């Protein structure tokens, strides 16, 4: 399909720390000109579904100021640089946030957070056969608590609204669907 | 858990059209002060999994300037006002974007797009027993094409990276998992 919607300008209006705020000039299908918000997420990131040998999944409790509540999320983090392979990000965040590593990390799905106005992407990896490495290595801004849950409990938490983080919901549901498709 | 991470200030640095950009002043667990980005999505929205009587799902092709590509997404849209019930948003967006209505719209899951820095929420509804109402009613900035897919095709598109929009992936995977749990 040929689209008539076109971007005819882009202006950086406010640089941020992890994101930059731009104002795009758009030409609409009917020819009118409009200003649209655009958020560039500078680095993108990775998210991990870490599965223990007994099938339970490692999850993170943390306080999220942007929504002013404690969340239950999969481990995740931004890339160290825009050159970094997200598989490297995933392995690092797994070790730092959970204190486990894995020799079996595979891509599960690729996500875009908010396609209407934001460039952010998150690659979601499955990490199986977890091996303990002796404790987390958190940076000074991280204050998190790890807990392992079985898959059915996490699915209930998604359907009841206790888990709302989109990458976490999509990652767990994708893992669940894949197990089902494989007949497990 | 008591968290030591605290927000001690918030400053609006750039108002936008659908989002506002703030700079938060955070007190870290170790006592240091840091500036964090915060994006307030003003209205939140709804997303719909629209299921035809034959089981196929109505999807939307559209061009998304923020990621500079055509996407395949579930119908979705922002609330008309911050008072609007997202069930009303869902019913309206379903009719406008697909030309179908439903008397059976139920909440499937609640999502937060980017909990690290953004307040946006999207309530995802399941719309069953669709009834054609005779054509879409698009606004002047919308340029979309509807196509119906069976569920297995959409799951393949998620796992192969052809569908990356997080609300779309989570919504389809949640519907698929629910069907499986119900033994369908």
Interface residues (C-beta under 8 A of the other chain):
Chain A: X1 X3 X4 X5 X7 X13 X14 X16 X17 X18 X19 X21 X23 X24 X26 X28 X29 X30 X32 X34 X35 X36 X37 X38 X39 X61 X62 X63 X64 X65 X66 X67 X70 X71 X73 X108 X109 X110 X111 X112 X113 X114 X115 X116 X117 X118 X119 X120 X121 X122 X140 X141 X143 X145 X155 X158 X159 X161 X164 X165 X166 X167 X169 X170 X173 X174 X176 X177 X178 X180 X181
Chain B: X1 X3 X4 X5 X7 X13 X14 X16 X17 X18 X19 X21 X23 X24 X26 X28 X29 X30 X32 X34 X35 X36 X37 X38 X39 X61 X62 X63 X64 X65 X66 X67 X70 X71 X73 X108 X109 X110 X111 X112 X113 X114 X115 X116 X117 X118 X119 X120 X121 X122 X140 X141 X143 X145 X155 X158 X159 X161 X164 X165 X166 X167 X169 X170 X173 X174 X176 X177 X178 X180 X181
